C-alpha cells in the first residue's frame, strides 16, 4: 500500500514540475504586466506619496531619485520582467527584480511607518487598512515569487530549453545542504526584507555572511 502511495506522489511531483511553475509564472506575469500597463497609460502619482504616520515613503536609495525616474523604473521594470517571467527566461533574475520592485512599493505605500508590536504590524495585513498599513497583496506577490527564485521557471520554460541546448541539464550537486546554500537562503531573505525593515535585511545578510564563511574556516 505504501509503495503504491509513494509511486503516486512521486509521479505527482514529476507532473507538478511541469504545471505549477508555469501556472505561477503566468499569473504573476499577468499581474505585473497589468500594473505596468496601468502606469504606462496613467499619470505619475509618485510625487504625491507622503511621509506620514502610516506611510514610509520611498526607501533609500530610491528616495534619492526623482518621482519621474522612479515612475519610469517601476513602469518599465514591471513590464520587462513580466515578459521574462512569462517566457521563463532568466526567471530567477526576473523574480528577484520583481521582489525588489514590490519591496519599494511596499515600503513607499503599504508598510506602516511605525509599529510597536508584531500584533500591531499584523493589522496591516489587509487590502484596505488605513492607519496600520496595507501590505497583504504585495506580501502575497513576494511569497509567490520566492519559489521562482529558488526553483526557477520549471520544465516548460526557456531557461530549461537553454539548459538542454548547452548540455547543462544533467548537472547536479552533492552539496545542496552546505553552508553556501544556507547563505543564499538568508541572502534572498535579506533582499526581500531590507527595503521595508532595514534591520531585518541587515540581520539576514549578516547571517548569510557567517554561515557562508563557516565552510571556508573549517578547511
Secondary structure, 3 states (H helix, E strand, C coil): CHHHHHHHHHHHHHHHHHHHHHHHHHHHHHHHHHHHHHHHHCCCCHHHCCCCCCCCCCCCCHHHCCHHHHHHHHHHHHHHHHHHHHHCCCHHHHHHHHHHHHHHHHHHHHCCCCCCCHHHHHCCCCCCCCCCCCCHHHHHHHHHHHHHHHHCCCCCCHHHHHHHHHCCCCCCCCCCCCHHHHHHHHHHHHHHHCCCCHHHHHHHHHHHHHHHHHHHHHC
